[in-house]
């Protein structure tokens, strides 16, 4: 009897954990973009990367505020992350959950592709996703 009671209490928790996170709506017309460097620019390392955002605000990860998100920088990523899942955290998916709007990025010499992706307080991309155009830079 106790076992059935425990299972009935835990079952809803398992169902909640299995549900994908709800996506936060993007503000129509909002956009994320690079302030610097410019597409095609040749830079030294470390390179200062400045993030731009219009139509929405920046808030740290974990803070749920309407019409906000925080930046993620995709570095040489082969594909965009799944739009309905938290963005992975690795060398190709850099998180700026503190609300940062720039970074000093150390990159190896050569060509690199950078792209910005805004995500909500749970690191899930907005609906629709707010992604910058990718830029290509060369590190000397």
Buried (B, 14 or more C-beta within 10 A) or exposed (E): EEEEEEEEEEEEEEEEEEEEEEBBEBBEEBBBBBEBBEEEBEBEEEBEBEBBBEEBBBBBBEEEEEBBBBBBBBBBBEEBBEBEBBBEEEEBBBBBBEBBBEBEBEBEEEEBBBBBBBBBBBBBBBBEBBBBEBBEBBBE
